[in-house]
Amino acid sequence: MSPSRRVSLVLFLSLLAGSLLPSRAAPLTSELRCQCIELFSGRIPIKRFARLNLYPAGPHCANTEVIATTTEGREVCLDPEAPWVKVAIKRILEKNNENNQL
């Protein structure tokens, strides 16, 4: 399986899984479109993230979308340009890289 197909498959499965949880994101319908209607402007401590999904811009949406699922199960759309969101993504990627090297 080519890397681009693998990324597409992971993105599709993430979108499908995300549509099953109640959220402030737009519901996924038969057409692909942006999931985030509004962006959360506050700050969430990284330890409260249960999951962080990053959806790059593409034919379904012109915006990069970052959707965080909190430990309470709430989904929140974050501003991908906010400095604290960039730091959170970097830390989570670094942590995942450390775990993968073990």
N, C-alpha and C positions, 0 to 999 in steps of 0.2 A: 504494500500500500504506500503510495507516494506521500511525502510530508504534507503537501497541500490538502490532499484528501483526508489525511488523519486530522489535521487542524479543523477542516470543515465538519468532520464527524463529531469531534469533541465539542465544537461550538454548537452544533445542532442538538446534541444530547444535553448540553448545559442549558440551552434555551428551553428545551422540553422539560427538564427537571425544574427549572425556575418557574415555569408556568403553572406548576402544580401547587405552589405555595402561595398563600395570600400575601399581597404586597401592595406598595404604593406605585409599583411599576404598571405599565399598561398591560392588559392581558394579551397573551399570544393568540392570534387568530390564524386563519388559513394563509393570510398574507404576512410576510415578514416586514416588520417595521421597528422603529425605535421603541424600546421598552420603557425608557425613562421619560415620564411626563414632567416631573419636577425634580430638582436636585436638592438634596439635604444640604443646608448651609452650615450646620453645626459641625462639631468635631467629636469623633467617637474614639475612645481609647482602643488601641490595637488588640488588647487582651479581650475585648468584648466581641471581636469578630469570630464567628464560627466558620465563615466562608467568605471569600472575596472573589467575585467573578469579574473578569475583564473581557469586554467584547470590543474588538477593534472596529473601526469604521469600515463599512462595506456597502454592497448594493442594498442591503436591508435598512441601513441607517447611516447617515453621513457623519454621525457623532460617535466618538469613542465613548463607551458606557462602562461605568464601574458600579456594580451592584454588590453591596455588602449584606450578608445575612448575620444578624447579631446572635449572641448566645441565647436570647429570648425567642429567636425564630422570626424576627421582623426583617423584612428586606427593605433596604434603603438605597436609593440612587445617590451616588456621590459625584462631586465635580472632579473629573479627572485632571483638571488643571490646577486644583487647589494644592498648595505645597505640602500640606499634611497628608493628603491622599497619595501623592507621589512618594513620600517617605514611607508610608504604610506599605505600599506595593513593593518598594525596594526591600524593606525589612522582611516581608513575607517571602519574597523570591530568594533572598539570602538564606533564610531559615530552611526553605525547601531544598536549596542546593546543599546545605550542610547535612540535612537528613538523608539526601540521596547519596552522599559520599560515604556514609557509614556502612 
